[in-house]
Amino acid sequence: MVSYYDRLLVAIAAAVLAGAASGLHPAVAPHVGLAGGSLVSTVFLYEALFRNPPTRPTRSTTVASVVVGIGWVSTVVLLV
Protein backbone atom coordinates (compact mmCIF):
# COMPACT_ATOMS: atom_id res chain seq x y z
CA MET A 1 0.00 0.00 0.00
CA VAL A 2 1.24 3.45 -0.91
CA SER A 3 1.54 5.79 2.06
CA TYR A 4 1.18 9.55 2.25
CA TYR A 5 4.95 10.01 2.34
CA ASP A 6 5.46 7.81 -0.71
CA ARG A 7 3.14 10.12 -2.64
CA LEU A 8 5.08 13.15 -1.39
CA LEU A 9 8.35 11.60 -2.59
CA VAL A 10 6.83 10.98 -6.00
CA ALA A 11 5.56 14.58 -6.10
CA ILE A 12 9.06 15.89 -5.28
CA ALA A 13 10.62 13.81 -8.05
CA ALA A 14 7.88 14.80 -10.51
CA ALA A 15 8.38 18.50 -9.79
CA VAL A 16 12.12 18.28 -10.42
CA LEU A 17 11.60 16.22 -13.58
CA ALA A 18 8.98 18.66 -14.85
CA GLY A 19 11.44 21.49 -14.29
CA ALA A 20 14.13 19.59 -16.17
CA ALA A 21 11.69 18.85 -19.00
CA SER A 22 10.70 22.51 -19.24
CA GLY A 23 14.40 23.33 -19.50
CA LEU A 24 14.46 21.40 -22.78
CA HIS A 25 12.17 23.98 -24.37
CA PRO A 26 14.14 26.54 -26.44
CA ALA A 27 12.54 29.50 -24.64
CA VAL A 28 13.61 28.26 -21.17
CA ALA A 29 17.24 27.89 -20.09
CA PRO A 30 17.99 24.49 -18.53
CA HIS A 31 19.16 25.96 -15.24
CA VAL A 32 16.00 28.09 -14.98
CA GLY A 33 13.81 25.03 -15.51
CA LEU A 34 15.66 23.08 -12.84
CA ALA A 35 15.48 26.01 -10.45
CA GLY A 36 11.73 26.27 -10.98
CA GLY A 37 11.30 22.56 -10.41
CA SER A 38 13.34 22.72 -7.23
CA LEU A 39 11.26 25.62 -5.92
CA VAL A 40 8.06 23.68 -6.53
CA SER A 41 9.52 20.58 -4.90
CA THR A 42 10.42 22.68 -1.85
CA VAL A 43 6.70 23.04 -1.15
CA PHE A 44 6.30 19.25 -0.96
CA LEU A 45 9.47 18.94 1.11
CA TYR A 46 8.16 21.55 3.54
CA GLU A 47 4.91 19.59 3.83
CA ALA A 48 6.75 16.34 4.53
CA LEU A 49 9.28 17.72 7.00
CA PHE A 50 7.50 20.46 8.90
CA ARG A 51 3.72 20.57 8.39
CA ASN A 52 3.04 16.83 8.61
CA PRO A 53 6.22 15.04 9.71
CA PRO A 54 6.34 11.31 10.38
CA THR A 55 7.37 12.13 13.96
CA ARG A 56 6.02 14.57 16.51
CA PRO A 57 5.99 18.08 14.95
CA THR A 58 8.24 20.81 16.26
CA ARG A 59 6.86 23.71 18.25
CA SER A 60 9.19 26.20 16.61
CA THR A 61 7.95 27.61 13.32
CA THR A 62 11.11 29.70 13.01
CA VAL A 63 13.23 26.67 12.15
CA ALA A 64 10.90 25.66 9.33
CA SER A 65 10.85 29.18 7.91
CA VAL A 66 14.63 29.48 8.05
CA VAL A 67 15.20 26.12 6.33
CA VAL A 68 12.76 26.90 3.52
CA GLY A 69 14.13 30.43 3.18
CA ILE A 70 17.70 29.15 2.89
CA GLY A 71 16.60 26.74 0.16
CA TRP A 72 14.96 29.52 -1.83
CA VAL A 73 17.85 31.94 -1.35
CA SER A 74 20.38 29.32 -2.44
CA THR A 75 18.30 28.61 -5.55
CA VAL A 76 18.22 32.31 -6.43
CA VAL A 77 21.96 32.64 -5.81
CA LEU A 78 22.64 29.69 -8.10
CA LEU A 79 20.50 31.27 -10.80
CA VAL A 80 22.52 34.48 -10.88
C-alpha positions as CSV (number, residue, x, y, z in Angstrom):
1,M,0.0,0.0,0.0
2,V,1.2,3.4,-0.9
3,S,1.5,5.8,2.1
4,Y,1.2,9.5,2.2
5,Y,5.0,10.0,2.3
6,D,5.5,7.8,-0.7
7,R,3.1,10.1,-2.6
8,L,5.1,13.2,-1.4
9,L,8.4,11.6,-2.6
10,V,6.8,11.0,-6.0
11,A,5.6,14.6,-6.1
12,I,9.1,15.9,-5.3
13,A,10.6,13.8,-8.0
14,A,7.9,14.8,-10.5
15,A,8.4,18.5,-9.8
16,V,12.1,18.3,-10.4
17,L,11.6,16.2,-13.6
18,A,9.0,18.7,-14.8
19,G,11.4,21.5,-14.3
20,A,14.1,19.6,-16.2
21,A,11.7,18.9,-19.0
22,S,10.7,22.5,-19.2
23,G,14.4,23.3,-19.5
24,L,14.5,21.4,-22.8
25,H,12.2,24.0,-24.4
26,P,14.1,26.5,-26.4
27,A,12.5,29.5,-24.6
28,V,13.6,28.3,-21.2
29,A,17.2,27.9,-20.1
30,P,18.0,24.5,-18.5
31,H,19.2,26.0,-15.2
32,V,16.0,28.1,-15.0
33,G,13.8,25.0,-15.5
34,L,15.7,23.1,-12.8
35,A,15.5,26.0,-10.4
36,G,11.7,26.3,-11.0
37,G,11.3,22.6,-10.4
38,S,13.3,22.7,-7.2
39,L,11.3,25.6,-5.9
40,V,8.1,23.7,-6.5
41,S,9.5,20.6,-4.9
42,T,10.4,22.7,-1.9
43,V,6.7,23.0,-1.1
44,F,6.3,19.3,-1.0
45,L,9.5,18.9,1.1
46,Y,8.2,21.6,3.5
47,E,4.9,19.6,3.8
48,A,6.8,16.3,4.5
49,L,9.3,17.7,7.0
50,F,7.5,20.5,8.9
51,R,3.7,20.6,8.4
52,N,3.0,16.8,8.6
53,P,6.2,15.0,9.7
54,P,6.3,11.3,10.4
55,T,7.4,12.1,14.0
56,R,6.0,14.6,16.5
57,P,6.0,18.1,14.9
58,T,8.2,20.8,16.3
59,R,6.9,23.7,18.3
60,S,9.2,26.2,16.6
61,T,8.0,27.6,13.3
62,T,11.1,29.7,13.0
63,V,13.2,26.7,12.1
64,A,10.9,25.7,9.3
65,S,10.9,29.2,7.9
66,V,14.6,29.5,8.0
67,V,15.2,26.1,6.3
68,V,12.8,26.9,3.5
69,G,14.1,30.4,3.2
70,I,17.7,29.2,2.9
71,G,16.6,26.7,0.2
72,W,15.0,29.5,-1.8
73,V,17.9,31.9,-1.3
74,S,20.4,29.3,-2.4
75,T,18.3,28.6,-5.5
76,V,18.2,32.3,-6.4
77,V,22.0,32.6,-5.8
78,L,22.6,29.7,-8.1
79,L,20.5,31.3,-10.8
80,V,22.5,34.5,-10.9
